[in-house]
């Protein structure tokens, strides 16, 4: 999964959780569906906290992946530079 795909999925999950909370709060304040209890509010907060924690974990994993990819890229670039220098040193000088 690419970084942009993971970020897109995390954004979609956050949007869905926000929409759910917005709908829930609308029902509470509009009086539709009866009155909300403290237990319902706590459950909603718990759900959103868990979702936030999952999103933070996903973000940390993606950041770690980016760091690993950058390190691998630097290592490969360094090795390629070394190979190019070695090959130039091995090739006979061609008169111009």
N, C-alpha and C positions, 0 to 999 in steps of 0.2 A: 504494500500500500504506500503510495507516495505521500509526501508531507502535505501537499495541497489536498489530497483526498481525505487524509486523517483530519486535517483542519476543517474541511468542509463538513465532514460527518459530525465533528464536535460542535460546530456552529449550528448545524441543523438540530442536534439534540438540545442545545441551549435554547434555541428558538422555540422548540416544542415545549420545553419545561416552562419557559417564560409565558407562552400562550396559555398553557394549562393553569399557571398561577393567576394570570390575568382573568381568565374565565372564572376561576374559583373565587377570586376577590370580587368580581362583578356580581356573582350570585350572592355573595355575602352582603354587599352594600346595597344591592337592589332589592334584597329580600326575596328573591326568587329561589325556590327550592327549600324554603325554611331557613331557620337561623343556624348559623355555623357554631359549632361548639369549640371550646378550647382544644379538645382532643383532635378535632379535624384540622385546626390550624397547626397544631404541633406536628401532626402527621405530614402535612404539606411542607412545613419547614424541614422536617427530617428528610423527606424525599428530595427536596431541592439541595439540601446540604450534601446528600450522597451523590447527586448528579454533579454538583460542583467539584466534589472530591475526585470523581471519575474523570472529569474534564481536566483537572489539574494533573492527575496522573498521566493522562494521554499527552498533555502538553509537555510534561517533563520527559516522557519517553521519546517524543518527537525531537525535543531539543537535544537529548542525548544522541539520538540517531544522526542528527545534523552534525554534531561535534565529531562523531566517529567517521562520517563521510568526508568531512573536511580534512581530518587527519589522514585518512586513506588517500585522498586526493593529493595532499602535500607529499606523502611518501612516494606515490607513484610518479608524480612530477619530478621529484628528486632523482629517482631511479632512472627515469627516461633521460634526464639531463646527463647523468653519468654515462649511460649507454651511448648517447650521441657523442659525447666527448671522446669516449673510448674508440668508437668507430671512426671518428675523424682522425684520431691518432694512428689508427691502423691502416687507413687508406693511403696509398702512395700519392705523392704530390703529382698532380697533373700539370704539365707546363701549359701555360695559358695561351 
